[in-house]
Amino acid sequence: MEEELKAAIKKIVISDHPKKVILAGPGAGKTTLFKELLEKNNDGARSQLVLTFINNLKDELDEKLGHLAQVFTFHGYCVKLLHENPNLREGLSEKFKIFPNLPTLIKRDWEILHTKEAPKFVGNMRNTLENAESDFYLSRSNYYDTVSFDDSIFRVHSVYSTGKVKVPRYKLVLVDEYQDFNRLEVSLIDLLSLDNSIAVAGDDDQALYSQLKGASYEFIRHLWRADEFENCELPFCLRCPEVIVNSFADVIEVAKQKKLLPGRIDKPYKYFEPYRRKDSTAHPKIKVLEISAQQLKTNYLGRTVAHIIKKIPKEYITESIKDKFPTALVIGPKQYLSQIAKHLQDEGFIIDYRAGGEETTKITHSMALPYLKENPNSNIGWRIALEADNPNFSRSALEKAVKHQKPLFDEIEASYRDALLSEAEKWEKPVEIVATQHESEQPTIKLTSYEGAKGLSAQFVFIVGLHNGDLPRDPNNIKELEIFRFLVALTRTRKQCYFLWANRFAGKPMRPSEFLRWIDKNRLSGIRVDKDVIKRLN
């Protein structure tokens, strides 16, 4: 196995083909491969570029590869380019701001001006559509001197695609998680690949972002079948114990039998015994916990998860803290996560959980204050405030600002303006309180959605809410995305995986997920948790 792995990596590293597509399943050792590719071409960190799509992955790659390359999320890279090159900004100042909710504000501006529903600005940008509607969006973005995520990429792509500005040159461009990029991002990668050597890594089995950002696994499938790219593979899972890798294979096999993954790229995904023999022996089965009933008052789910976390061996905790990954990762829908989180907090555990989810938060009054403190005339600052507070003069002020491009400051009533500027003057950036665990003693715990689990791994993984109606939504009409969610959650596991489902949730009868039937029953160990078990835990 070790020789086969070395040969697979060597084949990729020694190849001089300028365009490579690398299929790599969860935990396949991409970072190690990336390091060797970057070391081969090393001519200083600024000469090479690594792109990924979420901060979880960016931070990890930056820590391990930042001395060899510039590492960015796609949005972060485009913001950097906009700051550096005035020919890309086209109406923005050098000191433009970033506000994630900008599309919401511009949507409202359109509706004020046109008195009808706004176009799908973000969706159109993700599909590279340039028209009068995108011109309106960019004009308002210029007025606010502010960008968001997709529009920053759209701006860069629009200029580079004309050829008026040359694409940056690098010795090597590495792109990770290609299956999670949308058409706009893929189109910009295509432009980068015209005059740069490029290696694209991904896995169509891990495509989770089709609903959230318009990504598609078809892009990586296209590259795999295109003559322009050399096909490469990393055949092993270096992260997971044997039962996880075998269960992954079970799910794929049943899905294929049911003809649910048409067009999937067949690829090796093999257990790597040299790394995971000890873990596989210690944790030979996935544990299925059938909770008799779940409600916040009794909280059997929370109690069960807390009890298991308390029993995690100290050496597992020490290893996770040392290598900077969670000791325990709880994955599932928020209605289950929120109840588990409450019990863990009541028990005194320090947890990482964003109750509002992974998406951008609602626009609030306090968001305007830092912009107005820096610049009392800030159009974006006043626009945020009007959106959040909706004072009685808001619509008339916005109508004048939208139609005539007048500064918003001039349209704000004096009493409101003075009160808000006084508040902004006193505003101070909140001090971030970072909770710390005493090394080797307190486990690190994260609770997240299926999508939020991308880029993460943990010693113990709890997949909660495994019911028909949750995952999958309809057992008679299972979607590809639901299969991918299950596979991604499963393969976060370094040591032990738990599946949790409840016979009743909030008084409603539930049925175990169809996916539990897709795994060989000999790989599962069932435990029923009822009030008698809970009493013994206490």
Solvent accessible surface area in square Angstrom, and as a share of the most:
residue,aa,sasa,rsa
1,M,101,0.45
2,E,89,0.40
3,E,126,0.57
4,E,78,0.35
5,L,15,0.08
6,K,126,0.54
7,A,59,0.46
8,A,18,0.14
9,I,20,0.10
10,K,126,0.53
11,K,124,0.52
12,I,1,0.01
13,V,20,0.12
14,I,106,0.54
15,S,19,0.12
16,D,126,0.65
17,H,66,0.30
18,P,72,0.45
19,K,28,0.12
20,K,16,0.07
21,V,0,0.00
22,I,0,0.00
23,L,3,0.02
24,A,0,0.00
25,G,5,0.05
26,P,4,0.03
27,G,18,0.17
28,A,3,0.02
29,G,20,0.19
30,K,31,0.13
31,T,33,0.19
32,T,73,0.42
33,L,0,0.00
34,F,1,0.00
35,K,80,0.34
36,E,66,0.30
37,L,6,0.03
38,L,0,0.00
39,E,81,0.36
40,K,96,0.41
41,N,34,0.17
42,N,75,0.39
43,D,101,0.52
44,G,38,0.36
45,A,33,0.25
46,R,166,0.61
47,S,24,0.15
48,Q,0,0.00
49,L,0,0.00
50,V,0,0.00
51,L,0,0.00
52,T,0,0.00
53,F,22,0.09
54,I,34,0.17
55,N,102,0.53
56,N,57,0.29
57,L,16,0.08
58,K,47,0.20
59,D,84,0.44
60,E,67,0.30
61,L,6,0.03
62,D,56,0.29
63,E,111,0.50
64,K,97,0.41
65,L,0,0.00
66,G,26,0.25
67,H,116,0.52
68,L,8,0.04
69,A,3,0.02
70,Q,24,0.11
71,V,9,0.05
72,F,40,0.17
73,T,18,0.10
74,F,4,0.02
75,H,34,0.15
76,G,24,0.23
77,Y,1,0.00
78,C,0,0.00
79,V,15,0.08
80,K,37,0.16
81,L,10,0.05
82,L,0,0.00
83,H,68,0.30
84,E,99,0.44
85,N,39,0.20
86,P,85,0.53
87,N,95,0.49
88,L,1,0.00
89,R,25,0.09
90,E,100,0.45
91,G,57,0.55
92,L,13,0.07
93,S,52,0.33
94,E,111,0.50
95,K,165,0.70
96,F,7,0.03
97,K,60,0.25
98,I,68,0.34
99,F,8,0.03
100,P,51,0.32
101,N,18,0.09
102,L,0,0.00
103,P,28,0.18
104,T,44,0.26
105,L,0,0.00
106,I,0,0.00
107,K,75,0.32
108,R,92,0.33
109,D,0,0.00
110,W,22,0.08
111,E,46,0.20
112,I,17,0.09
113,L,64,0.32
114,H,67,0.30
115,T,110,0.64
116,K,123,0.52
117,E,141,0.63
118,A,10,0.08
119,P,26,0.16
120,K,161,0.68
121,F,11,0.05
122,V,34,0.20
123,G,30,0.29
124,N,34,0.17
125,M,3,0.01
126,R,52,0.19
127,N,75,0.39
128,T,38,0.22
129,L,86,0.43
130,E,104,0.46
131,N,64,0.33
132,A,81,0.63
133,E,53,0.24
134,S,8,0.05
135,D,92,0.48
136,F,29,0.12
137,Y,1,0.00
138,L,37,0.18
139,S,49,0.32
140,R,3,0.01
141,S,0,0.00
142,N,43,0.22
143,Y,26,0.10
144,Y,4,0.02
145,D,40,0.21
146,T,0,0.00
147,V,0,0.00
148,S,3,0.02
149,F,86,0.36
150,D,19,0.10
151,D,1,0.00
152,S,0,0.00
153,I,5,0.03
154,F,2,0.01
155,R,9,0.03
156,V,0,0.00
157,H,19,0.08
158,S,15,0.10
159,V,5,0.03
160,Y,10,0.04
161,S,57,0.36
162,T,81,0.47
163,G,58,0.56
164,K,147,0.62
165,V,21,0.12
166,K,183,0.78
167,V,27,0.16
168,P,33,0.21
169,R,169,0.62
170,Y,24,0.09
171,K,97,0.41
172,L,11,0.05
173,V,0,0.00
174,L,0,0.00
175,V,0,0.00
176,D,4,0.02
177,E,10,0.05
178,Y,2,0.01
179,Q,1,0.00
180,D,0,0.00
181,F,0,0.00
182,N,2,0.01
183,R,118,0.43
184,L,1,0.00
185,E,8,0.04
186,V,12,0.07
187,S,26,0.17
188,L,1,0.00
189,I,4,0.02
190,D,71,0.37
191,L,30,0.15
192,L,1,0.01
193,S,10,0.06
194,L,129,0.64
195,D,90,0.47
196,N,7,0.04
197,S,42,0.27
198,I,2,0.01
199,A,1,0.01
200,V,0,0.00
201,A,0,0.00
202,G,1,0.01
203,D,1,0.01
204,D,0,0.00
205,D,1,0.01
206,Q,9,0.04
207,A,7,0.05
208,L,1,0.01
209,Y,21,0.08
210,S,55,0.36
211,Q,137,0.61
212,L,71,0.35
213,K,31,0.13
214,G,41,0.40
215,A,6,0.05
216,S,33,0.22
217,Y,44,0.17
218,E,94,0.42
219,F,33,0.14
220,I,0,0.00
221,R,3,0.01
222,H,124,0.55
223,L,15,0.08
224,W,41,0.14
225,R,137,0.50
226,A,26,0.20
227,D,147,0.76
228,E,101,0.45
229,F,22,0.09
230,E,46,0.21
231,N,60,0.31
232,C,4,0.03
233,E,61,0.27
234,L,4,0.02
235,P,11,0.07
236,F,2,0.01
237,C,0,0.00
238,L,25,0.12
239,R,39,0.14
240,C,0,0.00
241,P,0,0.00
242,E,72,0.32
243,V,13,0.07
244,I,1,0.01
245,V,5,0.03
246,N,45,0.23
247,S,0,0.00
248,F,9,0.04
249,A,54,0.42
250,D,23,0.12
251,V,0,0.00
252,I,13,0.07
253,E,84,0.38
254,V,31,0.18
255,A,0,0.00
256,K,89,0.38
257,Q,122,0.54
258,K,103,0.44
259,K,172,0.73
260,L,41,0.20
261,L,12,0.06
262,P,95,0.60
263,G,42,0.40
264,R,29,0.11
265,I,5,0.02
266,D,98,0.51
267,K,32,0.13
268,P,47,0.30
269,Y,26,0.10
270,K,79,0.33
271,Y,28,0.11
272,F,1,0.01
273,E,65,0.29
274,P,46,0.29
275,Y,125,0.48
276,R,30,0.11
277,R,131,0.48
278,K,169,0.72
279,D,10,0.05
280,S,14,0.09
281,T,106,0.62
282,A,57,0.44
283,H,23,0.10
284,P,86,0.54
285,K,83,0.35
286,I,0,0.00
287,K,70,0.30
288,V,18,0.11
289,L,4,0.02
290,E,44,0.20
291,I,0,0.00
292,S,19,0.13
293,A,37,0.28
294,Q,2,0.01
295,Q,88,0.39
296,L,86,0.43
297,K,184,0.78
298,T,43,0.25
299,N,8,0.04
300,Y,27,0.10
301,L,3,0.01
302,G,0,0.00
303,R,71,0.26
304,T,6,0.04
305,V,0,0.00
306,A,2,0.02
307,H,54,0.24
308,I,20,0.10
309,I,1,0.01
310,K,120,0.51
311,K,139,0.59
312,I,6,0.03
313,P,50,0.32
314,K,121,0.51
315,E,114,0.51
316,Y,26,0.10
317,I,7,0.03
318,T,45,0.26
319,E,62,0.28
320,S,0,0.00
321,I,39,0.20
322,K,145,0.61
323,D,74,0.38
324,K,152,0.64
325,F,21,0.09
326,P,18,0.11
327,T,0,0.00
328,A,0,0.00
329,L,0,0.00
330,V,0,0.00
331,I,0,0.00
332,G,1,0.01
333,P,32,0.20
334,K,142,0.60
335,Q,75,0.33
336,Y,2,0.01
337,L,4,0.02
338,S,51,0.33
339,Q,29,0.13
340,I,0,0.00
341,A,4,0.03
342,K,97,0.41
343,H,29,0.13
344,L,0,0.00
345,Q,106,0.47
346,D,99,0.51
347,E,74,0.33
348,G,61,0.58
349,F,25,0.10
350,I,72,0.36
351,I,30,0.15
352,D,71,0.37
353,Y,45,0.17
354,R,147,0.54
355,A,73,0.57
356,G,73,0.70
357,G,29,0.28
358,E,70,0.31
359,E,107,0.48
360,T,70,0.41
361,T,88,0.51
362,K,168,0.71
363,I,17,0.09
364,T,57,0.33
365,H,57,0.26
366,S,62,0.40
367,M,46,0.20
368,A,0,0.00
369,L,10,0.05
370,P,46,0.29
371,Y,32,0.12
372,L,1,0.01
373,K,82,0.35
374,E,116,0.52
375,N,65,0.34
376,P,62,0.39
377,N,84,0.43
378,S,11,0.07
379,N,31,0.16
380,I,3,0.02
381,G,0,0.00
382,W,0,0.00
383,R,0,0.00
384,I,0,0.00
385,A,0,0.00
386,L,2,0.01
387,E,40,0.18
388,A,36,0.28
389,D,52,0.27
390,N,112,0.58
391,P,24,0.15
392,N,149,0.76
393,F,19,0.08
394,S,5,0.03
395,R,128,0.47
396,S,56,0.36
397,A,3,0.02
398,L,9,0.04
399,E,53,0.24
400,K,97,0.41
401,A,0,0.00
402,V,8,0.04
403,K,113,0.48
404,H,120,0.54
405,Q,89,0.40
406,K,80,0.34
407,P,65,0.41
408,L,0,0.00
409,F,49,0.20
410,D,93,0.48
411,E,29,0.13
412,I,8,0.04
413,E,86,0.39
414,A,54,0.42
415,S,87,0.56
416,Y,41,0.16
417,R,59,0.22
418,D,80,0.41
419,A,65,0.50
420,L,4,0.02
421,L,42,0.21
422,S,52,0.34
423,E,74,0.33
424,A,1,0.01
425,E,129,0.58
426,K,152,0.65
427,W,64,0.22
428,E,128,0.57
429,K,159,0.67
430,P,102,0.64
431,V,133,0.77
432,E,145,0.65
433,I,160,0.81
434,V,107,0.61
435,A,57,0.44
436,T,105,0.61
437,Q,41,0.18
438,H,123,0.55
439,E,101,0.45
440,S,38,0.24
441,E,82,0.37
442,Q,83,0.37
443,P,11,0.07
444,T,34,0.20
445,I,6,0.03
446,K,40,0.17
447,L,3,0.02
448,T,3,0.02
449,S,33,0.21
450,Y,15,0.06
451,E,18,0.08
452,G,8,0.08
453,A,0,0.00
454,K,1,0.00
455,G,17,0.16
456,L,24,0.12
457,S,8,0.05
458,A,0,0.00
459,Q,1,0.00
460,F,12,0.05
461,V,0,0.00
462,F,0,0.00
463,I,0,0.00
464,V,0,0.00
465,G,1,0.01
466,L,0,0.00
467,H,1,0.01
468,N,39,0.20
469,G,30,0.29
470,D,28,0.15
471,L,2,0.01
472,P,0,0.00
473,R,173,0.63
474,D,58,0.30
475,P,47,0.30
476,N,143,0.73
477,N,78,0.40
478,I,16,0.08
479,K,105,0.45
480,E,38,0.17
481,L,19,0.10
482,E,13,0.06
483,I,0,0.00
484,F,3,0.01
485,R,55,0.20
486,F,0,0.00
487,L,1,0.01
488,V,0,0.00
489,A,0,0.00
490,L,0,0.00
491,T,0,0.00
492,R,6,0.02
493,T,0,0.00
494,R,54,0.20
495,K,15,0.06
496,Q,5,0.02
497,C,1,0.01
498,Y,14,0.05
499,F,0,0.00
500,L,0,0.00
501,W,23,0.08
502,A,1,0.00
503,N,40,0.21
504,R,108,0.39
505,F,27,0.11
506,A,75,0.58
507,G,50,0.48
508,K,130,0.55
509,P,90,0.57
510,M,24,0.11
511,R,169,0.62
512,P,36,0.23
513,S,1,0.01
514,E,32,0.14
515,F,0,0.00
516,L,21,0.10
517,R,189,0.69
518,W,9,0.03
519,I,6,0.03
520,D,58,0.30
521,K,164,0.70
522,N,106,0.54
523,R,60,0.22
524,L,32,0.16
525,S,39,0.25
526,G,67,0.65
527,I,76,0.38
528,R,117,0.43
529,V,4,0.02
530,D,37,0.19
531,K,125,0.53
532,D,75,0.39
533,V,30,0.17
534,I,4,0.02
535,K,139,0.59
536,R,178,0.65
537,L,50,0.25
538,N,131,0.67
